[in-house]
Amino acid sequence: MDIIEILITGPDGTSYLNGCFIFDVHFSNEYPTTPPSCNLETTEIHTVRFNPNLYNDEKVRLSILNTWHGRPEEKWNVTSTFLQVLVSIQSLILIPEPYCNQPGYERTYGTATGTAQSLEYDANVRQATV
């Protein structure tokens, strides 16, 4: 088996609640030495970006997938597992305040501007999820 499709539902307490997110995953011949590739298929024909780490062109950006820079311990290594990828999607991407995943935006966290922008972002995500 080298290609699978997975469905992850949005967790309670997030704007992703009850949303169904479909991912296509491909395991190369080098797996588990290299990470699987992972694409988000739920993008409404490339029009919705649900999170700064989920691009509307289907790319999933995560350090463990080696699609985002990160500390060496966050990147894929020979002891990494596909379960870690799934947990990372659920716990690092499908979160209560996805606005803060955008690099640089964490500086506005807790400010009036940041809070307003985060609420607007959440409202857009909630609407797209529905």
Salt bridges, closest charged atoms under 4 A:
ASP57 OD2 - LYS59 NZ 3.61
GLU58 OE2 - HIS46 NE2 3.71
GLU73 OE2 - ARG71 NE 2.81
GLU74 OE2 - ARG71 NH2 2.89
